[in-house]
């Protein structure tokens, strides 16, 4: 699995956790998941 795939996998896990009714303090899991998805999408440009 490539690093791009790992970023997408982390994004999916974070977005699924954000959809659950779990109270988190501080950073939003949905925002963090979106950031990882964007990082996975932009990875070929960055490297």
C-alpha positions as CSV (number, residue, x, y, z in Angstrom):
1,X,0.0,0.0,0.0
2,X,1.3,3.4,-0.9
3,X,1.5,6.4,1.4
4,X,-1.3,7.9,-0.6
5,X,-3.5,4.9,0.2
6,X,-2.6,5.2,3.8
7,X,-3.7,8.8,3.9
8,X,-7.0,7.9,2.2
9,X,-7.5,5.1,4.7
10,X,-6.9,7.3,7.7
11,X,-9.3,9.9,6.2
12,X,-12.0,7.3,5.8
13,X,-11.6,6.1,9.4
14,X,-11.6,9.6,10.8
15,X,-14.7,10.5,8.8
16,X,-16.6,7.4,10.0
17,X,-15.6,8.2,13.6
18,X,-16.8,11.8,13.1
19,X,-20.2,10.4,12.0
20,X,-20.6,8.5,15.3
21,X,-22.1,10.3,18.3
22,X,-18.8,10.5,20.2
23,X,-18.0,13.6,22.0
24,X,-14.5,14.9,21.2
25,X,-12.8,17.9,22.7
26,X,-10.6,20.1,20.7
27,X,-10.1,19.3,17.0
28,X,-13.0,18.1,14.9
29,X,-12.5,14.6,13.5
30,X,-14.4,15.5,10.3
31,X,-12.0,18.4,9.7
32,X,-9.0,16.2,10.4
33,X,-10.4,13.5,8.1
34,X,-10.9,16.1,5.3
35,X,-7.3,17.3,5.8
36,X,-6.0,13.8,5.4
37,X,-8.1,13.3,2.3
38,X,-6.8,16.5,0.8
39,X,-3.2,15.4,1.7
40,X,-3.8,12.0,0.0
41,X,-5.2,13.7,-3.1
42,X,-2.3,16.2,-3.3
43,X,0.5,13.7,-2.5
44,X,1.7,13.2,-6.1
45,X,2.1,16.9,-6.5
46,X,4.0,17.2,-3.2
47,X,6.5,14.5,-4.0
